[in-house]
Amino acid sequence: MRHRSHLSNHTLTGLGLPVLLLLAPFGCAPPTPDERPLHQLGLASEVTIAPSPKTPGAVVCRAALVDLATGEPVTAPSSPRSEGLAPGGSSPAATSLESCQAFAIPPEHQPTWLTSAVWWQVGGRILAVDCMRRRVLAFHPDGRPAGPLFALGPEAEQARPTRLRATERGFLLSFMSLQLIEFGKRFELLRSFSLQGGPTASGLAAVNQWIPAGEQLFGQGHVEDRAAPLPGQLLPRPFYRSGFFLADLDGTVRSARIVLPFESSAPYLLDIETMVRLQDTIYFVEPTEKPQLRAVEPSTGAVTTVAGMPPGFESRSPLSVRSSGPVTLVQFLREVQAGSLVTGLYAIGSRLFVLTREPDSALGGTRWLLHALDPETGRYTKALRLPTTAPFLTLVPAGRWLFLFERGPVEEYGHQPVETLIRIPASWFEQPLSSPLRVPGASVLSCDR
């Protein structure tokens, strides 16, 4: 169901813009039919929106984000930070740079439903999207909370942020809608736009995952297209196709096209990161019965096969539960917790890694492996065991480090404890054959706490 806001001149409190349904990566509930336009909702940062005087149908946005902890405007340091520098420009102790460390997150700063996390290089922070509390949290590289980057007010029940992704110009943030907000590298607001199609243009009806690629978006979901109008009708008829798509983000008329059809509701796509950009190529996992790692060239849309899945994970684990709402989502995630399957695809440095999970009865937890892959040959070179047995993980590649948010079991819809942040030297992944994490190994490596 579509929900449209009627924009005229409004001074908003927050990031309020018209929205359309976007499936959250972790299953946040879609807007209810009686959802109010977002320009009526109380949010934290002041945004001014007015119709564009030059482009019909477009809007002009200006915003001033504030740090909720201090009330001060959010600005990055006057000069870019080097990755990993502590506040004040001091570098952590040399011994900590080559050791694995775990940091406890204070309860008041713990996300309740973590849906996305990314490294903010200019600000020297890890940014984490807390969907259910409608905020983006920031953490120092040494695990200390840096307060919310911004948050939405209590009235913004349906305006929940979902995914945050780095781009060449800064960041893209999606809400539970097809509305995207683009920020610069210092989190200055650049623009806001929707991926929905116009009366005569194709667009997106739903999205499960997405990743930016220049002025395009690659993702998996449902593309809305237009057929010739029926007799007596003036407008083209919409119809929908499912699969992996490329969507144009520039211009006032946006379009989307399927580059690889995929006819499935794909509950397997929930809560996993199976799309990554390495140099100019996007790699992604097609979750068929025998999942395949594929590559797409954004400029042409050409799709090629890179490899199958790592040894032992060549076939997809059967999942009996299909997520269709809060109750089934909880059941689905509990089934994932007990299963053995591929749950992620990441670029760390110049290498690709496939993340797998499987129960570890000896430790009473989960065995997490990162499988190093050479995309040129399609061969897996080494498996590295991550130093955690948590039920769920969120990985954040960050230059000289890899950060892991340890996520506990799903207690109920919208609540999953996130109590620990782990920092691992990226050098351990640059040379997999000599890494302290290499497999085989008798036990999981223990991090300094």
C-alpha positions as CSV (number, residue, x, y, z in Angstrom):
1,M,0.0,0.0,0.0
2,R,1.3,3.4,-0.9
3,H,1.4,6.3,1.5
4,R,1.9,9.8,0.1
5,S,2.5,13.1,1.8
6,H,1.3,16.3,0.2
7,L,4.2,18.7,0.5
8,S,3.9,22.4,0.4
9,N,6.0,24.9,2.4
10,H,6.9,23.1,5.7
11,T,9.5,23.7,8.3
12,L,10.0,20.2,9.7
13,T,11.4,18.9,12.9
14,G,13.5,16.0,11.6
15,L,13.9,14.0,8.4
16,G,10.3,13.9,7.5
17,L,9.6,13.1,3.9
18,P,7.0,11.1,1.9
19,V,7.6,7.4,2.1
20,L,6.7,4.1,0.4
21,L,7.1,0.6,1.7
22,L,10.7,-0.7,1.9
23,L,11.3,-4.1,3.6
24,A,13.7,-3.5,6.4
25,P,16.8,-5.8,6.3
26,F,16.0,-7.1,9.8
27,G,12.2,-7.2,9.4
28,C,11.0,-3.9,10.9
29,A,7.2,-3.8,10.5
30,P,5.9,-1.9,7.5
31,P,3.9,1.3,7.9
32,T,0.3,0.8,9.0
33,P,-2.5,1.9,6.7
34,D,-3.3,4.9,9.0
35,E,0.3,6.2,9.0
36,R,0.5,9.9,9.2
37,P,2.6,11.8,6.7
38,L,6.1,12.2,8.0
39,H,5.9,16.0,7.9
40,Q,3.5,15.7,10.9
41,L,6.0,13.7,13.0
42,G,8.3,15.1,15.6
43,L,11.9,14.4,14.9
44,A,15.2,15.6,16.3
45,S,16.9,17.7,13.6
46,E,15.4,20.7,11.8
47,V,14.8,20.3,8.2
48,T,13.2,22.8,5.8
49,I,11.5,21.4,2.7
50,A,9.9,23.4,-0.1
51,P,8.9,22.7,-3.7
52,S,11.8,23.2,-6.0
53,P,11.5,26.4,-8.0
54,K,13.3,24.8,-11.0
55,T,12.1,21.2,-11.1
56,P,8.4,20.3,-11.0
57,G,7.7,17.6,-8.5
58,A,11.0,17.9,-6.7
59,V,11.7,19.4,-3.3
60,V,14.5,21.4,-1.8
61,C,15.8,20.3,1.6
62,R,18.0,21.9,4.2
63,A,18.8,20.4,7.5
64,A,20.8,20.9,10.7
65,L,21.6,17.7,12.6
66,V,22.2,18.0,16.3
67,D,23.9,15.6,18.8
68,L,21.2,14.7,21.2
69,A,23.7,14.2,24.1
70,T,25.0,17.8,23.9
71,G,22.4,19.7,21.8
72,E,25.2,20.9,19.6
73,P,25.2,20.8,15.8
74,V,26.8,17.6,14.4
75,T,30.0,18.4,12.6
76,A,33.0,16.3,11.8
77,P,36.5,17.3,13.0
78,S,38.0,20.3,11.3
79,S,40.5,18.1,9.7
80,P,39.9,14.4,8.7
81,R,40.9,11.9,11.3
82,S,43.2,9.1,10.5
83,E,41.4,5.8,10.9
84,G,41.4,4.6,14.4
85,L,42.7,7.8,16.1
86,A,41.3,8.3,19.6
87,P,39.7,11.7,20.4
88,G,42.3,14.4,20.6
89,G,44.3,12.7,17.8
90,S,46.2,10.3,20.0
91,S,46.8,6.8,18.7
92,P,45.9,3.8,20.8
93,A,48.7,1.9,22.4
94,A,50.8,0.0,19.8
95,T,50.1,-3.3,21.5
96,S,46.4,-2.8,21.0
97,L,46.7,-2.4,17.3
98,E,47.7,-6.0,16.8
99,S,45.5,-7.6,19.4
100,C,41.8,-8.6,19.5
101,Q,39.9,-6.5,22.0
102,A,36.3,-6.7,23.2
103,F,34.4,-3.7,24.7
104,A,31.3,-3.8,26.8
105,I,28.6,-1.4,25.5
106,P,26.8,0.5,28.4
107,P,23.1,-0.5,28.6
108,E,21.8,3.0,27.7
109,H,23.8,2.9,24.5
110,Q,23.0,-0.6,23.4
111,P,20.9,-0.9,20.2
112,T,17.7,-2.9,20.7
113,W,17.3,-3.9,17.0
114,L,20.5,-3.4,15.1
115,T,19.8,-3.3,11.3
116,S,22.9,-1.8,9.9
117,A,26.4,-0.5,10.8
118,V,29.1,1.3,8.8
119,W,32.5,3.0,9.4
120,W,32.5,6.9,9.2
121,Q,36.1,7.6,8.1
122,V,36.0,11.4,8.4
123,G,34.4,11.3,11.8
124,G,36.5,8.3,13.0
125,R,33.4,6.6,14.4
126,I,31.3,3.4,13.9
127,L,27.7,4.3,13.1
128,A,25.0,1.8,14.0
129,V,21.3,2.0,13.0
130,D,19.0,1.2,15.9
131,C,15.8,0.6,14.0
132,M,13.3,0.2,16.8
133,R,14.5,3.3,18.7
134,R,14.7,5.3,15.5
135,R,18.2,6.5,16.0
136,V,21.7,6.2,14.6
137,L,24.3,5.6,17.3
138,A,28.0,6.4,17.1
139,F,31.0,4.6,18.8
140,H,34.7,5.4,19.1
141,P,37.1,2.8,17.8
142,D,38.0,1.9,21.4
143,G,34.4,1.0,22.0
144,R,33.3,4.1,23.9
145,P,29.9,5.4,23.0
146,A,29.9,8.8,21.2
147,G,26.2,9.4,21.7
148,P,23.4,9.3,19.1
149,L,24.3,11.0,15.8
150,F,20.6,11.8,15.5
151,A,17.3,10.3,16.6
152,L,13.7,10.6,15.7
153,G,11.1,11.8,18.2
154,P,8.6,9.6,20.0
155,E,5.9,10.5,17.6
156,A,7.8,9.1,14.7
157,E,6.7,5.5,15.4
158,Q,6.7,4.5,11.7
159,A,9.7,6.6,10.6
160,R,12.3,4.0,11.5
161,P,15.7,4.1,9.8
162,T,16.9,0.8,8.4
163,R,20.1,0.8,6.3
164,L,23.1,3.1,6.2
165,R,25.6,2.7,3.4
166,A,28.8,4.6,2.5
167,T,29.0,6.2,-0.9
168,E,31.7,8.2,-2.8
169,R,30.1,11.4,-1.6
170,G,29.1,10.3,1.9
171,F,26.2,8.1,3.0
172,L,22.8,6.9,2.0
173,L,20.2,6.3,4.8
174,S,16.9,4.5,4.1
175,F,13.8,4.4,6.2
176,M,11.0,1.9,6.2
177,S,10.1,3.3,2.8
178,L,11.5,3.8,-0.6
179,Q,12.7,7.2,0.7
180,L,16.5,7.7,0.8
181,I,18.4,10.5,2.5
182,E,21.9,11.3,1.2
183,F,24.5,12.9,3.5
184,G,27.9,14.2,2.7
185,K,31.1,12.9,4.3
186,R,30.6,15.3,7.3
187,F,26.9,14.4,7.5
188,E,25.7,17.5,5.8
189,L,22.3,16.9,4.1
190,L,22.7,16.7,0.3
191,R,19.3,15.5,-0.9
192,S,16.3,13.3,-0.3
193,F,14.5,11.2,-2.9
194,S,12.2,8.3,-3.5
195,L,12.8,5.3,-5.6
196,Q,9.1,5.0,-6.6
197,G,8.2,5.3,-10.2
198,G,6.0,8.1,-11.5
199,P,2.7,7.7,-13.4
200,T,4.7,6.7,-16.6
201,A,8.0,5.6,-15.2
202,S,9.2,2.3,-13.6
203,G,10.3,2.3,-10.0
204,L,10.6,0.0,-7.0
205,A,7.7,-1.6,-5.0
206,A,9.8,-3.3,-2.3
207,V,13.5,-3.8,-1.5
208,N,15.1,-6.5,0.6
209,Q,18.8,-5.4,0.2
210,W,20.5,-2.6,-1.6
211,I,24.0,-1.2,-2.1
212,P,25.0,2.1,-3.8
213,A,27.0,2.1,-7.0
214,G,27.8,5.6,-8.0
215,E,24.5,7.2,-9.3
216,Q,22.9,3.8,-9.2
217,L,21.5,1.4,-6.6
218,F,21.9,-2.3,-6.9
219,G,19.5,-4.5,-4.9
220,Q,17.0,-7.3,-4.6
221,G,13.3,-6.7,-4.6
222,H,10.3,-6.0,-6.7
223,V,10.4,-3.6,-9.7
224,E,7.3,-1.8,-10.7
225,D,6.9,-1.4,-14.5
226,R,4.2,-0.1,-16.8
227,A,2.1,-1.7,-19.4
228,A,0.0,-0.1,-22.0
229,P,-3.3,1.2,-20.6
230,L,-6.5,-0.7,-21.0
231,P,-9.2,0.6,-23.2
232,G,-10.8,3.6,-21.5
233,Q,-7.9,4.2,-19.2
234,L,-5.5,7.1,-19.5
235,L,-2.5,5.9,-17.5
236,P,-0.3,2.8,-18.1
237,R,-1.0,-0.2,-15.9
238,P,1.6,-1.2,-13.3
239,F,2.9,-4.7,-13.0
240,Y,5.7,-6.2,-10.9
241,R,8.8,-8.3,-11.5
242,S,11.1,-9.8,-8.9
243,G,14.9,-10.1,-8.9
244,F,18.1,-8.3,-8.6
245,F,17.9,-4.8,-10.1
246,L,19.8,-1.6,-10.9
247,A,18.0,1.6,-10.2
248,D,19.1,5.1,-11.5
249,L,19.3,7.7,-8.8
250,D,20.1,10.8,-10.9
251,G,17.5,13.0,-12.6
252,T,13.9,13.7,-11.8
253,V,12.5,10.6,-13.4
254,R,14.1,7.5,-11.8
255,S,14.0,4.0,-13.4
256,A,14.8,0.5,-12.3
257,R,15.5,-2.6,-14.4
258,I,15.9,-6.3,-13.5
259,V,19.4,-7.7,-14.3
260,L,18.8,-11.1,-12.8
261,P,15.3,-12.5,-12.3
262,F,14.7,-14.2,-9.0
263,E,11.2,-15.5,-8.3
264,S,11.2,-16.1,-4.6
265,S,10.0,-14.4,-1.4
266,A,13.5,-15.3,-0.2
267,P,13.3,-15.3,3.7
268,Y,17.0,-16.3,3.4
269,L,17.7,-12.7,2.5
270,L,16.6,-11.4,5.8
271,D,19.3,-10.2,8.2
272,I,22.3,-10.9,6.0
273,E,24.7,-8.7,4.0
274,T,25.2,-10.5,0.7
275,M,26.1,-7.6,-1.5
276,V,29.4,-5.8,-1.5
277,R,31.3,-3.5,-3.8
278,L,35.0,-4.1,-4.5
279,Q,36.6,-1.5,-6.8
280,D,34.2,-1.1,-9.6
281,T,32.4,-4.4,-9.4
282,I,29.5,-5.5,-7.2
283,Y,29.5,-9.0,-5.9
284,F,26.4,-10.7,-4.5
285,V,25.0,-14.1,-3.4
286,E,22.1,-15.4,-5.4
287,P,20.3,-17.6,-2.7
288,T,19.1,-20.5,-4.9
289,E,19.1,-24.1,-3.7
290,K,22.7,-24.1,-4.6
291,P,23.7,-20.5,-3.9
292,Q,26.0,-18.8,-6.3
293,L,28.4,-15.9,-5.9
294,R,27.9,-13.6,-8.9
295,A,29.3,-10.3,-10.1
296,V,27.5,-7.4,-11.8
297,E,29.0,-4.5,-13.8
298,P,27.0,-1.4,-12.8
299,S,27.7,0.4,-16.1
300,T,26.3,-2.4,-18.3
301,G,24.2,-4.6,-15.9
302,A,26.1,-7.7,-17.1
303,V,26.0,-10.5,-14.6
304,T,28.7,-13.2,-14.4
305,T,29.3,-16.2,-12.1
306,V,32.3,-16.0,-9.8
307,A,32.0,-19.1,-7.6
308,G,29.8,-21.4,-5.6
309,M,29.7,-21.3,-1.8
310,P,32.5,-22.5,0.5
311,P,33.1,-26.2,1.2
312,G,30.3,-27.6,3.4
313,F,27.9,-24.8,2.4
314,E,27.4,-25.6,-1.3
315,S,23.7,-26.2,-0.7
316,R,21.3,-23.9,1.0
317,S,20.0,-25.1,4.4
318,P,16.2,-25.6,4.2
319,L,14.3,-23.1,6.3
320,S,10.7,-24.0,7.0
321,V,9.6,-20.6,8.3
322,R,8.9,-17.8,5.9
323,S,8.9,-14.4,7.5
324,S,5.7,-12.5,6.9
325,G,5.4,-10.4,10.0
326,P,6.7,-9.9,13.6
327,V,5.7,-13.4,14.9
328,T,7.1,-15.4,12.0
329,L,10.2,-13.2,11.9
330,V,11.0,-14.2,15.4
331,Q,10.4,-17.9,14.5
332,F,12.6,-17.5,11.4
333,L,15.5,-16.0,13.3
334,R,15.4,-18.7,15.9
335,E,15.6,-21.2,13.1
336,V,18.5,-19.4,11.6
337,Q,20.2,-19.4,15.0
338,A,20.1,-23.2,15.0
339,G,21.1,-23.6,11.3
340,S,24.2,-23.8,9.2
341,L,24.2,-21.3,6.3
342,V,25.9,-18.5,4.5
343,T,25.1,-15.2,6.2
344,G,27.3,-12.5,4.7
345,L,29.7,-11.2,2.0
346,Y,32.3,-8.6,2.8
347,A,35.3,-6.8,1.3
348,I,38.2,-6.4,3.8
349,G,41.0,-4.6,2.2
350,S,41.4,-6.0,-1.3
351,R,39.9,-9.4,-0.5
352,L,36.4,-10.9,-0.6
353,F,35.2,-13.0,2.3
354,V,32.1,-15.2,2.6
355,L,30.7,-15.4,6.2
356,T,29.2,-18.7,7.4
357,R,27.7,-19.8,10.6
358,E,27.0,-23.2,12.2
359,P,26.2,-24.5,15.7
360,D,29.2,-25.4,17.8
361,S,28.1,-28.0,20.4
362,A,31.5,-28.1,22.1
363,L,31.3,-24.4,23.0
364,G,27.5,-24.2,23.2
365,G,27.5,-21.3,20.7
366,T,28.0,-20.5,17.0
367,R,31.1,-21.2,14.9
368,W,31.7,-18.2,12.6
369,L,34.0,-18.6,9.7
370,L,35.2,-16.0,7.1
371,H,36.2,-17.8,3.9
372,A,38.8,-15.9,1.9
373,L,38.0,-15.9,-1.8
374,D,40.1,-14.9,-4.9
375,P,37.4,-13.4,-7.2
376,E,39.7,-13.8,-10.2
377,T,40.0,-17.6,-9.9
378,G,36.8,-18.3,-7.9
379,R,38.8,-20.3,-5.4
380,Y,38.6,-20.2,-1.6
381,T,42.1,-19.9,-0.2
382,K,41.6,-20.1,3.6
383,A,39.0,-20.1,6.3
384,L,39.4,-17.8,9.4
385,R,37.5,-18.4,12.6
386,L,36.1,-15.2,14.2
387,P,36.7,-14.8,17.9
388,T,33.1,-15.1,19.0
389,T,30.4,-17.6,19.6
390,A,27.5,-15.1,19.6
391,P,24.2,-16.2,18.0
392,F,24.3,-13.3,15.5
393,L,26.9,-10.8,14.3
394,T,27.0,-7.5,12.5
395,L,30.4,-6.9,10.8
396,V,31.9,-3.5,10.1
397,P,35.1,-3.3,7.9
398,A,36.9,-0.1,9.0
399,G,40.3,0.3,7.3
400,R,42.9,-1.1,9.7
401,W,40.2,-2.9,11.8
402,L,37.2,-5.2,11.5
403,F,34.5,-4.5,14.1
404,L,32.0,-7.1,15.3
405,F,28.8,-6.3,17.1
406,E,27.8,-9.4,19.1
407,R,24.1,-9.8,19.0
408,G,22.3,-12.1,21.3
409,P,19.3,-14.3,20.8
410,V,16.1,-12.7,19.6
411,E,14.0,-12.4,22.8
412,E,10.9,-10.9,21.1
413,Y,10.1,-8.9,18.1
414,G,12.1,-5.7,18.2
415,H,14.4,-6.7,21.0
416,Q,17.8,-8.4,20.7
417,P,20.6,-7.6,23.1
418,V,23.8,-6.0,21.7
419,E,26.2,-5.9,24.6
420,T,29.7,-6.2,23.1
421,L,31.7,-4.6,20.3
422,I,34.8,-6.6,19.2
423,R,37.8,-5.0,17.4
424,I,40.1,-7.2,15.3
425,P,43.2,-6.0,13.4
426,A,42.6,-6.0,9.6
427,S,46.1,-7.3,9.1
428,W,44.8,-10.7,10.4
429,F,42.7,-10.9,7.2
430,E,45.3,-9.5,4.7
431,Q,47.5,-12.7,5.1
432,P,45.0,-15.5,5.8
433,L,47.6,-18.2,5.7
434,S,49.5,-16.8,8.6
435,S,46.6,-15.2,10.6
436,P,46.0,-16.1,14.3
437,L,42.4,-16.9,13.2
438,R,43.3,-19.5,10.6
439,V,41.5,-22.8,10.6
440,P,42.1,-25.6,11.6
441,G,42.2,-24.6,15.2
442,A,41.3,-26.3,18.5
443,S,39.3,-23.5,19.9
444,V,38.1,-20.0,19.3
445,L,40.6,-17.2,20.0
446,S,39.8,-15.2,23.1
447,C,39.9,-11.4,22.9
448,D,41.2,-9.0,25.5
449,R,38.4,-7.6,27.6
